[in-house]
Amino acid sequence: MPFSYTESVGDGTVTTFTAPPHLDSSHLTVSVDGAVKTITTDYVVSGTQVTFTVSHGAPANNAKVLIQRNSSRSTRLTDYSDSSVLTADALDKDANQIFYIAQESFDSSALDSAQIVLNTAAIATKANDNEVVKLTGDQTISGNKTFSSDSLLIPSSSVIQLGDNQTSQIGEFSTLGLNNNATTLTDSLKVGSDNIVLHSGKTYFTSGSNSDVNLEVDNTGIDVTGNITVSGTVDGVDIAALNTTVSGKANIASPTFTGTITADGLTLGDNESINLNTDLEIKSSGGVSEIIETGSGNLVVKAADLSLNDSNNFRRVYCTDGSSGSVKLYYGDTSNTGSKLNTTNTGVNITGTLNADAITSTPTTEVVSTNTVPTVAVNKKYINTYSSGVNAYTLPTGTAGQMITFVNASSQNITLARNTNSITLSKVIAGSDPANVTDNTITVGKSGTVEVVYTGTNTAVIFGSGLS
């Protein structure tokens, strides 16, 4: 029995197998059906147990699992030194290394001999089953056989018999192919009165004289000299009927069509165009693509919902359908986070900050010259001229697009209250980013003019001179 290796047969479920005694796990070689496995990646070792990892899985049913020990013959595992203590473990390890190497040498010879006998018997069995070709003797082979070599060498006195035809043979021909200038056919394989010539990866079919090639086949296709006569169909198409149908049709170079054209696609080169009547042209210069309306009418693009996207498929403009449809403008990759500008039936909604050189409006103007402050309304302009005290105004509720103007023409400050109607207010001072107002009131200094613009429901921005 072997002492330096174990052989087992997998069943598709068992993952742990017994290993021979060893001094170090690196001395073990594990293989499944001859394929050597990698420790840690394919298996782990614990004592005399080898367990295949989850990533490797259990060896397949009937797979041969061979665990072979190969102790180090170049490096001693025990190194003695003067005045050192001799322990049983050290002596055992040193002796076992020699002992194991002797076992491995004996087992290796026996294993190789067994494999040679096994392989010889297996080859003989495969030859009898026509799985391999015998080197000597007679053999009848059924089915197709493929040889991996570039050529099959047959002595001139040998014959390959094709079926029962004793005259169909190979062996009398020294060359199959063309000579160097590829114009004159030399020796060939004859089929009746015709020739089949094999040369430089090509196949030539000739008829009659060896100097005429009627059909040439290579890796690029088929080249035919002469006419092709077809009776029946080619790929389901009746050639005779097709010739009648094609006759009198459009010139390929500059075709003119009537009726409906159905095609898998249409490809045009740079600076070529598609012209619809004389009013619409679609063209590309290679860098710029254009749709040009040159007629007296309008270019109309219709869709239930129309989206204009950039080359990264980021939405830029989106138009919704119907009488209540809106137009939305987007910035950057905001297709999923919302648009920046939306049209509504009352105006425009803006998400974010509106930057403008100026805002022009014509609100109703009201002059406040006493300490009786009116109820403030949107889309109005209030001019405060009362200078005997501080007038306090209350910001009303509002929606996007509405605004109020306050002009302080007095010698006193005025205040604007936001908390009464829960107005969310952002203050913009020149040179600074918008800042949320947390105080209940905001002060407008004397000679100051401010605009309150609502960007949403009860959400507004205040800007102008005199803010503090």
DAVENFEN-V118023 format. One record per run of one state. SS is the DSSP state (2 for helix, 1 for strand, 0 for the rest). FROM is the first residue (numbers start at 1). LEN is the number of residues. If there is no record, write none. Layout:
ss = <SS	SS>
from = <FROM	FROM>
len = <LEN	LEN>
This chain:
ss = <0	1	0	1	0	2	1	0	1	0	1	0	1	0	1	0	1	0	2	0	1	0	1	0	1	0	1	0	1	0	1	0	1	0	1	0	1	0	1	0	1	2	0	1	0	1	0	1	0	1	0	1	0	1	0	1	0	1	0	1	0	1	0	1	0	1	0	1	0	2	0	1	0	1	0	1	0	1	0	1	0	1	0>
from = <1	5	10	16	19	25	28	33	35	37	39	40	43	47	49	53	64	70	88	129	162	163	165	166	178	179	185	186	189	192	194	200	202	208	213	219	221	225	233	235	237	239	247	273	277	280	285	289	294	306	310	315	320	327	330	341	344	348	351	364	369	380	385	391	395	403	409	414	418	419	422	424	429	435	437	441	445	449	457	459	465	467	468>
len = <4	5	6	3	6	3	5	2	2	2	1	3	4	2	4	11	6	18	41	33	1	2	1	12	1	6	1	3	3	2	6	2	6	5	6	2	4	8	2	2	2	8	26	4	3	5	4	5	12	4	5	5	7	3	11	3	4	3	13	5	11	5	6	4	8	6	5	4	1	3	2	5	6	2	4	4	4	8	2	6	2	1	1>
